Amino acid sequence: MADQTTSPRPTRIHGPRWRDDLRSPLFFAALLVFLGALAAYGTSLPNDLRLDDGILITQNHILHEPQHLVRLLGKPYLEGYYRPFVFFSFFLDFQIWGLNPLGYHLTNFLLHFANALLVLFLIRALLGNLRLATLTAVLFVIHPLQYIAVNYIADRGNLLVAFFGLIGLLCLRQGFVLPRRKLGFFLAGYFCFVLALLSRENGVLFPLYAALIFFTLDKHKDLSARLFIFASLATDISYFILRKQVFPFSSLVLPPLAQGVLWHNISTFCYVIFQYVRTALIPGDIHIIREITLPPLGALAAILFPLFVAGLFFLCLAGVQRKNAVFFGATWFLAGVLPLYGFMFSRPQIGFFMQDNHVYQASVGLFLLMAVGLEGARRRLPQRLWIFLVVTLCIGYAAKAVSSNFLYRDKEKFLKDWYRVAPHYDFLDFSLGQYYENDRQEEKAIAYYKKSLTGDLTDAKALCNLGNIAFSHQDLETARRYYIDALQKDPHLKEVRLGLSTIFMEQEDFRSAELLLLDGNRAEPDWPWWRLSLVTLKVRQAKYAEAQRLAQSVIHDFPSLETPYYMLVWLRLIQRDMDGVFKASETVLRMAPDSKAACRNLGELFKEAGFPRVADAFNAHASGSPRGRDGQSAR
């Protein structure tokens, strides 16, 4: 009898899940965002380090030593800021890339792309419209308004605060979607908020954005949402108190109440907001700082721009009941831009100004409003015409971003173009002076340095550099006068004290030079040039044992710094200790990142010491001549 048992129907075997993911609309949206980032900002990768990047990265020797990481995170960022997580990101970059600018620009590029993806995910999750989210993310990632934040490595804090803030807001949203895991997601969101605070000061805006998220989700009456907002605001207050005690805010200047409520100042700030909106729609001049004055429209200007801002408020109020995309975008933008009112007063020497990089995070709201406008046009235009409009708009924005990247690549053109929109900004005169000094155009450098002397504290750096130029021409008296003037402006500027100690050494006033250097080393032991100058001083005094001990101490604290190794070679040459000379030279060649440059430097040392044949051997290695390629040792 045949077996009547029926066998189970075979289960259909599906292909790998990742293949389905690659076909999903969300994946194609993310791919579109990446292509937009690559088209607009891929050309930023070959750019160099600019402006404050040198102070923060190239000249920040404590950044280069892994054993000093804890001390690095406790140091102020430039003057009056505290952004330890930005320093931590620079530290990671240095461990991978050294001082190669490509690595730092790659990190900025990837952070910008990641932020655009987070914008895509957040708007899709909150508003449920993938097309609207994709348009917003693409506009955000390609727009030239972002080119300062992407190109200027020192401004990485803007990228990081948006990165952690957007992740935190996504965590809050997930907490309500998955209520069983609400506590975990809320704690993750709070942790991201703290990281945003440690990345840049505008991280304090996170509670405002969190409240907007809760309101959009209709969860603002939920007890857990209220507790989260309360905890975030308490953290903000604690942050302000601690910062004021340890690292006072240097860029936030709250004007006197009588000045702050003047209608002219309020209308000027409304004009600044209008300028941000205009730049988003029609990109024009985009720079770190632009000087702002009301246009010559008479009394109309004082009323027109406040009415514009009032219209934005009306968009927020009109959308409160519906909680639509217009409400979300306008509220997001205003929440990010209104606290900038105090910054408008922070540089009185140039008057009112605006900083385009300040609205990196707030610009999400502007681009959402633009995307809403494009969505409305889609319903009224033929599909092909609408696609042509969107593609043309994106190509125009990306082309402007690419041209801005190339402008950033040429330092002289970048500074002069910036000078056009901020002609009274003394920092630009100083930066042009630095550029021409490095380019050995000293007459131009002196002219720009003198032009930058406007009575500001930054005058000290200009006076110091004027002193350095005078010293290079052996005009010691002029150099001394400049250094003393600089000390009167800023008694703590280390480069001035170092230059003045060098003057004392040249005049054989070793006691005064030593006192200056020892006092500077006590005040700022993380700067190695105090001890390296003391090495030079001890050699001038023929105290070779003390000089060697000081050089070894610098090597112990800053093993990646090349200068003390060359100093050891120099010390051995002075003492005619040839075994020690060649051992020290081998150490230099072993640790130097550029062996050819090291050979050239060693060749100069041996030539000055009276060993021309050894110098020729090193130079042969540096030039790659057959004598060097055959492996003949300089020894």
TORLUMBA-239886 format. One line per 3 residues: number of its first residue (from 1); their letters; for each residue x, y, z of C-alpha. Coordinates in pm, whole numbers, plus 32768, in hexadecimal, padded with zeros to 4 digits. Each point is the difference from the previous one (the first is absolute). Example, Ala and Ser with C-alpha at 12.3 -4.5 7.8 and 13.67 -1.06 7.14 Angstrom:
BEGIN
1> AS> 84CE/7E3E/830C; 8089/8158/7FBE
***
This chain:
BEGIN
1> MAD> 8000/8000/8000; 8089/8149/7FA0; 8062/80EE/8112
4> QTT> 7EE6/8100/8026; 80D6/80F4/80CB; 8021/8148/7F49
7> SPR> 8154/80A7/8009; 800A/816E/806C; 800A/8105/7EEF
10> PTR> 8164/8075/7FC2; 8051/8151/8098; 8062/810A/7F07
13> IHG> 8165/806C/8032; 8027/8177/7FE4; 813B/80AC/7F8D
16> PRW> 80DA/80C2/80F4; 7F4A/8118/80B2; 810C/80FB/7F9C
19> RDD> 7F97/7FDD/7E93; 7EA7/807D/805E; 809E/811D/80C3
22> LRS> 80C8/8068/7ECD; 7EC0/8017/7F38; 7F47/80D0/8104
25> PLF> 7FA7/816C/7FB8; 80B6/8069/813D; 8145/7F68/7F80
28> FAA> 7FE2/80BC/7EB7; 7FBA/8140/80C0; 813C/7FCA/80D1
31> LLV> 80C6/7FB8/7EC2; 7F7F/8144/7F69; 8072/80BD/8137
34> FLG> 815B/7F65/7FE7; 8020/8059/7E90; 7F97/8163/8051
37> ALA> 8106/8017/8115; 810C/7F79/7F18; 7FA3/80ED/7EE5
40> AYG> 7FF5/8138/80DC; 8112/7FC0/80FF; 80DE/7EEC/7F75
43> TSL> 80DF/8117/7F79; 803E/8079/8166; 80D8/7ED1/804F
46> PND> 8148/8082/7F64; 7FE5/814E/80B8; 8103/8071/80FD
49> LRL> 7FE3/806B/816C; 7FA0/816E/802B; 7FEB/8114/8105
52> DDG> 7FD7/7F6C/8160; 8042/7E9F/7F82; 8175/803C/8033
55> ILI> 7FD7/8067/816E; 7F16/7EDE/804C; 80AC/7EEA/7F3D
58> TQN> 8153/804A/7F64; 8091/80C6/8123; 7F42/7F4D/8115
61> HIL> 8114/7F11/8067; 7F41/7F6F/8127; 7F03/7F81/7EFE
64> HEP> 8111/7F2C/7F64; 804F/7F35/8138; 7F12/7EE6/806A
67> QHL> 8074/800F/816A; 7F7F/8166/801B; 7E9B/7FB9/7F94
70> VRL> 7F67/8042/8159; 80B9/814D/801C; 7F93/805A/7E9F
73> LGK> 7E90/7FD2/8056; 8026/80F6/8120; 8092/8118/7F2B
76> PYL> 7F37/8124/7F74; 7FB0/7FFE/7E8F; 80A8/8137/7F73
79> EGY> 7FAD/810E/8102; 7ECE/7FED/80DD; 7F60/7ECC/7F66
82> YRP> 7FE6/7EA0/8088; 7FCA/7EF6/7EF4; 80B3/7EC5/8074
85> FVF> 7F54/7F15/7F0F; 807E/80CD/7ED9; 8160/7FDB/8089
88> FSF> 7FC0/7E8B/8028; 7F9D/7FE6/7E90; 8140/80BA/7F9E
91> FLD> 80C4/7F0D/80DB; 7F69/7ED5/7F4B; 8049/80A2/7EAE
94> FQI> 816A/803A/8062; 802E/7E96/806C; 7F8F/7F90/7EA5
97> WGL> 8075/8114/7F17; 810E/80C0/80B7; 8001/8162/7F74
100> NPL> 7F7A/7F9F/7EA8; 7EDE/80F5/7FC1; 7F4B/7EFC/7F2E
103> GYH> 7F9F/7F36/8133; 7F6B/812A/80B7; 7F38/806A/7ECE
106> LTN> 7F8A/7E98/7FCF; 7F7B/7FF9/8165; 7F45/8147/7FC6
109> FLL> 7F72/7F7C/7EB9; 7F87/7EBD/80A1; 7F65/80BC/8125
112> HFA> 7F45/80E4/7F0F; 7F82/7ED4/7F3C; 7F98/7F51/8143
115> NAL> 7F42/8136/8070; 7F44/8007/7EB4; 7FA0/7E91/8030
118> LVL> 7F87/804D/815F; 7F2E/811F/7F76; 7F6C/7F0A/7F05
121> FLI> 7FAB/7F01/810E; 7F79/8101/80F9; 7F13/80B2/7F12
124> RAL> 7F85/7EBA/7F6B; 7FBF/7F74/815B; 7F4D/8137/807F
127> LGN> 7F3D/8071/7ECE; 7FDA/7EB3/7F4C; 805A/808E/7EA9
130> LRL> 8134/7F63/7F5E; 8001/80EB/7ED5; 7FF5/8133/80E2
133> ATL> 8114/7F6E/80DC; 80D9/7FB0/7ED1; 7FDB/815D/7F6D
136> TAV> 805B/809C/8150; 8130/7F21/8031; 8080/8038/7E9D
139> LFV> 7FDB/817B/801C; 80AD/7FF4/8152; 8127/7F32/7F82
142> IHP> 8047/80BE/7EBB; 7FB8/8167/8063; 8128/80F5/7FFA
145> LQY> 7F86/8096/814A; 80B0/7ED5/80A3; 8151/802E/7F59
148> IAV> 80A4/80B0/8127; 7F97/7EEE/80F5; 807E/7EF2/7F11
151> NYI> 8149/80A5/7F96; 8068/80B1/8141; 808B/7EEE/80E0
154> ADR> 7FFB/80DF/8135; 7E86/801B/7FD3; 7FCB/7E88/8029
157> GNL> 7F3A/804A/813B; 7ED8/8065/7F23; 800B/7EAD/7F53
160> LVA> 801E/7F41/8147; 7EEE/80BC/80B9; 7F10/7FBB/7EE1
163> FFG> 8070/7E94/7FF0; 7FC4/7FB6/8171; 7ECA/80DD/8011
166> LIG> 7F55/7F51/7EDB; 8054/7EA8/808B; 7F74/806B/8151
169> LLC> 7EBC/8077/7F60; 7FDC/7EB9/7F41; 802B/7F49/814A
172> LRQ> 7EE5/80CB/809A; 7F1D/7FAA/7EDE; 8054/7E8E/801D
175> GFV> 7FB6/800D/8174; 7E92/8046/7FB5; 7FEA/7F0E/7EDB
178> LPR> 808C/7EE8/80DE; 7F6E/8053/8158; 8095/7ECB/80A5
181> RKL> 815A/808B/7FB4; 7FA9/816A/8046; 80ED/8027/8127
184> GFF> 8129/7F79/7F3C; 7FBD/80E0/7ED6; 7FCA/812F/80E0
187> LAG> 814A/7FBF/80B4; 80B0/7FDC/7EAE; 7F62/8149/7F91
190> YFC> 8077/80AD/813C; 8160/7F73/7FD2; 8008/808A/7E9D
193> FVL> 7F8E/8151/808A; 812A/8003/80ED; 80EF/7FAA/7EE2
196> ALL> 7F68/811D/7F35; 8041/80EF/8123; 816A/7F8B/800B
199> SRE> 8020/803A/7E89; 7F83/8165/7FE4; 7F48/8101/80D0
202> NGV> 7EC5/7FFC/7F29; 7FBF/7EA3/8086; 7F33/80B9/810A
205> LFP> 7EEB/801C/7EF9; 7FBC/7E89/8015; 7EDF/8024/80FC
208> LYA> 7F4E/80EC/7F0D; 801F/7F06/7EE6; 7F98/7EE5/80E9
211> ALI> 7EC7/80C4/8061; 7FB5/8030/7E8D; 8021/7E88/7FC7
214> FFT> 7F16/7FB1/8123; 7F04/8100/7F85; 800B/7F79/7E9C
217> LDK> 7FC4/7E9F/8085; 7EE7/8089/80DB; 80B8/7F80/8133
220> HKD> 8044/8150/80A6; 7F08/7FB1/8117; 80A4/7EB1/804A
223> LSA> 80A3/8001/815A; 813F/7F5C/7F83; 8023/810B/7EF0
226> RLF> 7FD9/8114/8101; 8100/7F5D/80E4; 80F5/7FE4/7EDE
229> IFA> 7FD8/8172/7FA9; 8029/8060/816F; 8140/7F2F/8020
232> SLA> 808C/8097/7EBF; 7FB9/8163/8071; 809D/7FB8/8154
235> TDI> 8135/7F80/7F4A; 800A/813F/7F2F; 7FF6/80D7/813A
238> SYF> 8112/7F33/80A6; 80D0/8017/7EC2; 7FE2/817C/7FF7
241> ILR> 8065/8020/816E; 812F/7F1C/7FDA; 8070/80A2/7EBB
244> KQV> 7FEC/815B/8093; 80E3/7F94/811B; 8101/7F3C/7F35
247> FPF> 7FF4/806C/7E92; 7F34/8142/7FDD; 7F4A/8029/7EB6
250> SSL> 80D8/80DC/7F24; 7F13/8025/7ED7; 7EB8/803E/80B4
253> VLP> 7FD4/816E/8055; 7EB2/805B/8099; 7FC5/8172/7FB7
256> PLA> 7F84/80ED/810D; 7E88/7FF2/801D; 7FD7/8162/7F7A
259> QGV> 80CD/7FA6/7ECC; 7F6A/7EA7/7FD4; 7E9D/8084/7FDF
262> LWH> 8053/8118/7F0D; 7F22/7FE0/7ECF; 8125/803B/7F12
265> NIS> 80BF/7ED8/8094; 7ECE/7F1F/7FF9; 7FB0/805C/7E98
268> TFC> 816B/7FC5/7F9D; 7FF2/7EA3/8096; 7EBC/7FC0/7F44
271> YVI> 80C0/8065/7EC7; 810A/7EFD/805D; 7EF1/7EF5/8011
274> FQY> 7F7E/8073/7EAF; 8162/7FE4/7F75; 8019/7E96/8075
277> VRT> 7EB9/7FAF/7F4F; 806C/80BA/7EC4; 8150/7F4B/7FFE
280> ALI> 7F4E/7EB1/801A; 7F27/8056/7ED4; 80FE/80C0/7F2E
283> PGD> 8166/7FC4/807D; 80D9/8134/7FE0; 812A/8061/80D5
286> IHI> 803C/7EF0/8103; 8118/802C/80FF; 804F/7FC1/816A
289> IRE> 7FB2/816A/8058; 7F41/8105/7F37; 7FC9/8168/806B
292> ITL> 7E93/8064/800F; 7F55/8151/7FE1; 7E94/8044/7FB2
295> PPL> 7FCA/804E/7E8E; 7FB9/816D/7FA8; 7E86/7FE5/7FF8
298> GAL> 7FBC/8113/80FA; 7EFE/7FC0/810D; 7F75/7EE0/7F30
301> AAI> 8131/7F27/8050; 7FC2/801E/8176; 7EA1/7F71/7FD3
304> LFP> 801E/7F18/7ED3; 80EF/7EFE/8093; 7F57/7FE4/8156
307> LFV> 7EBF/7FBF/7F3C; 80B5/7EE9/7F47; 8066/7F5A/8148
310> AGL> 7EA0/8033/8084; 7F89/7F41/7ECC; 80DD/7EDD/8061
313> FFL> 7F67/8006/815B; 7EA9/7FFF/7F5C; 805F/7EC5/7F3F
316> CLA> 8055/7F5D/814C; 7EBE/806B/80A8; 7F29/7FA7/7ED3
319> GVQ> 8089/7EA0/7FFB; 7FE2/7FBA/8175; 7EB8/7F45/7FE0
322> RKN> 8065/7F35/7ECF; 816F/7FD3/8063; 8057/7FF6/7E90
325> AVF> 814D/801B/7F4D; 7FED/817C/7FE3; 7FD5/8020/8178
328> FGA> 811E/7F0E/8041; 80F0/80AB/7F0B; 7FB8/8167/806B
331> TWF> 8012/7FA8/8173; 8143/7F3C/7FD4; 80A5/8123/7F49
334> LAG> 7F8F/810D/80F4; 8063/7F2D/812E; 8161/7FEC/7F75
337> VLP> 8029/8165/7F87; 7F59/80DF/8105; 8106/7FB7/8111
340> LYG> 8106/8096/7F15; 7F89/815F/8059; 810F/8023/8108
343> FMF> 8114/7F9F/7F0A; 7FAA/8129/7F23; 809F/80E6/8106
346> SRP> 813B/7F32/8046; 80EE/80B4/7F0F; 7FC4/8174/8032
349> QIG> 8133/8058/7F2F; 7F47/7F90/7EC4; 7E9B/8051/8066
352> FFM> 7EDE/7F10/7FC8; 8058/7EBE/7F4B; 7F83/7EA5/7FAE
355> QDN> 80B2/7EB0/7FF1; 7F7F/7F0D/7EFA; 808B/7ED1/80B5
358> HVY> 7F2A/8055/8131; 7EC5/7F83/7F51; 8084/7EAA/7F97
361> QAS> 7F0D/7F48/80E5; 7EE7/8101/7FE6; 800E/7FF0/7E82
364> VGL> 7F4B/7EAF/800E; 7EC0/80C6/803C; 8043/80E4/7ED6
367> FLL> 803B/7EDD/7F15; 7EC7/7F52/807E; 7F39/8139/7FA8
370> MAV> 80A3/8002/7EA6; 7FA8/7E8F/7FD6; 7E96/804E/805E
373> GLE> 7FFF/8108/7EEF; 8088/7F08/7F02; 7EFB/7F02/806B
376> GAR> 7EF3/8102/7FC3; 8090/8049/7EA7; 7FF6/7E8A/7FAE
379> RRL> 7E86/8002/8020; 7FDE/8126/7F12; 810B/7FBA/7EF8
382> PQR> 8026/7EE7/7F04; 80DE/7EEE/808B; 8119/8031/7F02
385> LWI> 8007/8177/8038; 8006/7FCC/8179; 8122/7F0A/7FE4
388> FLV> 80B9/80F5/7F1F; 7FC8/8115/8100; 8082/7F2F/8124
391> VTL> 812F/7F7E/7F40; 805B/815D/7F84; 7FE1/808D/8161
394> CIG> 80DC/7EED/8091; 8107/8025/7EEE; 800E/8177/803E
397> YAA> 802D/7FD6/8177; 8106/7EEE/7FD5; 80C0/80D1/7F00
400> KAV> 8009/8126/80F2; 807E/7F19/8114; 8111/7F78/7F1C
403> SSN> 8074/815F/7FA0; 8009/805A/8174; 80D6/7ECC/8045
406> FLY> 80FA/8071/7EF9; 7FFF/8160/808D; 8057/7F70/8156
409> RDK> 8126/7F4A/7F61; 80B3/8145/7FA3; 804A/80B2/8147
412> EKF> 804A/8156/7F6C; 7EC6/8003/7F27; 7F2E/7F7D/8120
415> LKD> 8078/8111/80ED; 7FD7/8117/7F00; 7EA5/7F8A/7FA1
418> WYR> 7FA6/7FF6/8171; 8099/815B/8027; 7F00/807E/7F03
421> VAP> 7ED9/7FAD/80E7; 80AF/8054/814B; 80EB/8126/7FB3
424> HYD> 8014/8072/816C; 8056/7EAF/8098; 8161/8024/808B
427> FLD> 8030/7E86/800E; 8001/7FFD/7E84; 8115/8108/7FF4
430> FSL> 80C4/7F2B/80F6; 7FC4/7EC1/7F35; 8072/80A9/7EBF
433> GQY> 8134/8077/80BA; 804A/7E99/8068; 7FCD/7F86/7E9C
436> YEN> 80F3/80FD/7F6C; 80FD/7FC7/8117; 8002/7E8A/7FB7
439> DRQ> 801A/8051/7E8D; 8132/80DC/804D; 7F4F/813B/7F88
442> EEK> 8062/80BC/8138; 7FA2/815F/7F8F; 7E98/7F95/7FC1
445> AIA> 8000/7F3F/8147; 8072/8131/80C6; 7EF6/80DA/7F59
448> YYK> 7EE5/7F0E/8056; 8080/7FC5/8162; 8002/8177/8041
451> KSL> 7EA6/8021/7F68; 7F7D/7EF6/80F0; 8062/80D4/8131
454> TGD> 7EA8/807B/8062; 801D/8001/817A; 7F83/7E9B/8028
457> LTD> 80AE/7EF2/80D0; 805E/7F51/7EBC; 80F1/8122/7FC6
460> AKA> 80F8/7F44/80DA; 802C/7EEE/7EFA; 8034/80FE/7EEB
463> LCN> 8103/80BD/80D0; 80AD/7EB7/8050; 801A/7FA7/7E90
466> LGN> 8083/815D/7FAE; 8107/7FBF/8109; 8056/7EB2/7F61
469> IAF> 8034/80A7/7EAC; 80DE/810C/809D; 80C7/7EF3/80B8
472> SHQ> 8036/7F3E/7EBB; 80A9/813A/7F79; 80D2/801B/813E
475> DLE> 7F53/8145/8061; 7FFE/7FA1/816E; 7F94/814E/808A
478> TAR> 7ECC/8015/7F20; 7FAC/7E96/804B; 801F/803F/8175
481> RYY> 7F1A/812E/7FE8; 7EF7/7F37/7F47; 8016/7EE3/80FC
484> IDA> 7FD7/80EB/8129; 7ED3/80A6/7F5B; 7F6B/7EA7/7FC5
487> LQK> 8033/7F9F/816D; 7F43/8137/806B; 7EDC/7F8D/7F28
490> DPH> 8009/7E95/8071; 80F1/7FA9/811D; 7FB9/7E8A/7FD3
493> LKE> 804D/7FDB/7E8C; 810C/7EF4/8001; 8094/8051/7EAA
496> VRL> 8051/8161/8077; 80B0/7F87/8139; 80C3/7F08/7F30
499> GLS> 8069/810E/7F08; 8068/80EB/8118; 80D2/7EED/80A0
502> TIF> 80B0/7FD2/7EB2; 8052/8176/7FFD; 8094/7FDD/815D
505> MEQ> 80D2/7ED9/7F8C; 8087/80C4/7ED8; 805F/8117/80EF
508> EDF> 809C/7EFB/80EB; 7F0D/805A/8116; 7FDE/7E90/8058
511> RSA> 7F6A/803D/8156; 7ED4/80C1/7F78; 7FCE/7F02/7EE9
514> ELL> 8003/7EDC/80F5; 7F07/80A7/80E8; 7F0E/803D/7EE0
517> LLD> 801C/7E9A/7F84; 7FE1/7F5D/8156; 7ED3/80D7/8055
520> GNR> 7F5C/7FA7/7EB5; 8043/7E8C/8033; 7F5D/800D/8158
523> AEP> 7ECE/80AE/7F73; 7FDB/7F20/7ECE; 80CC/7EBD/8018
526> DWP> 7F46/7F66/7ED8; 80B8/80E6/7F0F; 8152/7F5F/7FB0
529> WWR> 80AB/8138/7F75; 8048/8088/815B; 80EA/7EDF/804A
532> LSL> 808C/7FF5/7E9E; 8062/816F/8020; 809A/7FAE/8150
535> VTL> 80D0/7EF9/7F4A; 8084/8113/7F1B; 8043/80DC/812E
538> KVR> 80C4/7EF0/80B5; 80D1/7FC0/7EC9; 804E/8174/7FEB
541> QAK> 8073/7FE5/816B; 80CA/7EC3/7FAD; 7F2D/7F38/80FA
544> YAE> 7FE4/7ED1/7F1D; 7F8F/7F04/8106; 7ED7/80DB/8062
547> AQR> 7FB0/803A/7E92; 7FFF/7E8B/7FBA; 7F24/7FBC/8130
550> LAQ> 7F02/8104/7F8C; 7FFB/7F74/7E9D; 7FC9/7EA1/8088
553> SVI> 7EDF/807D/80D8; 7F57/8093/7ECD; 8031/7EB6/7F46
556> HDF> 7F64/7F48/8126; 7ECC/80E1/8004; 7FE3/8037/7E86
559> PSL> 809C/7ED3/7F53; 7F64/8057/7EAE; 809E/815C/7FF7
562> ETP> 8130/8004/7F1C; 80B3/813A/807C; 8099/7F71/8143
565> YYM> 809C/7EE1/7F3A; 80AB/80F9/7F1B; 8072/80BD/8135
568> LVW> 80A5/7EC5/8084; 80BC/7FDF/7EB6; 8067/816C/8021
571> LRL> 8075/7FCF/8168; 80D4/7ED3/7FA0; 8098/80C1/7EDE
574> IQR> 8061/811D/80E8; 80A4/7F07/80EA; 809E/7F44/7ED9
577> DMD> 7F6C/7EBA/8084; 7FEA/7F57/7EAB; 7F76/7EB3/807E
580> GVF> 7EED/80C0/80B1; 7FCC/80D6/7EC9; 7FBC/7ED9/7F1D
583> KAS> 7F28/7F4C/8100; 7F2B/8139/8025; 7FF5/8025/7E83
586> ETV> 7F86/7E99/7FD8; 7EEE/8048/80FE; 7F95/8132/7F39
589> LRM> 7FEF/7F38/7EBB; 7F41/7EE8/80AB; 7EF0/80DA/8098
592> APD> 7FE0/8111/7EF7; 7EC1/7FE7/7F2C; 80BE/808B/7ED2
595> SKA> 8158/7F5E/7FE5; 8070/80DF/7EDE; 7FAF/813C/80C1
598> ACR> 80B7/7F6E/812E; 8133/7FC0/7F28; 7FFB/8166/7F82
601> NLG> 7FE6/8087/8163; 8119/7F24/807B; 80D3/8068/7ED6
604> ELF> 7FD9/816D/8063; 8066/7FB3/8166; 813A/7F45/7F93
607> KEA> 8059/8110/7F05; 7FE8/8110/810B; 80D1/7F29/80EC
610> GFP> 8117/7FE0/7F00; 7FC5/7EA0/7F75; 7FC0/8042/7E8C
613> RVA> 8036/7E97/7F8C; 7F01/7F77/80F6; 7F14/811A/7FA0
616> DAF> 8026/7FA0/7E8F; 7FAD/7E97/8052; 7EBD/8064/80B0
619> NAH> 7FA5/80EB/7EE4; 803A/7EE4/7F08; 7F07/7F2B/80BE
622> ASG> 7F09/8121/8006; 801A/8040/7E89; 7FEB/7E8C/7FA8
625> SPR> 8148/8006/7F3E; 80A5/7EB5/7FA1; 80ED/8028/8122
628> GRD> 7ED7/8006/80ED; 7F3E/7EEC/7F51; 8123/7F0E/8015
631> GQS> 7FC7/7FFE/8176; 814C/80A3/805D; 7FE7/8068/816A
634> AR> 803B/816A/8057; 80DB/7F7C/8112
***
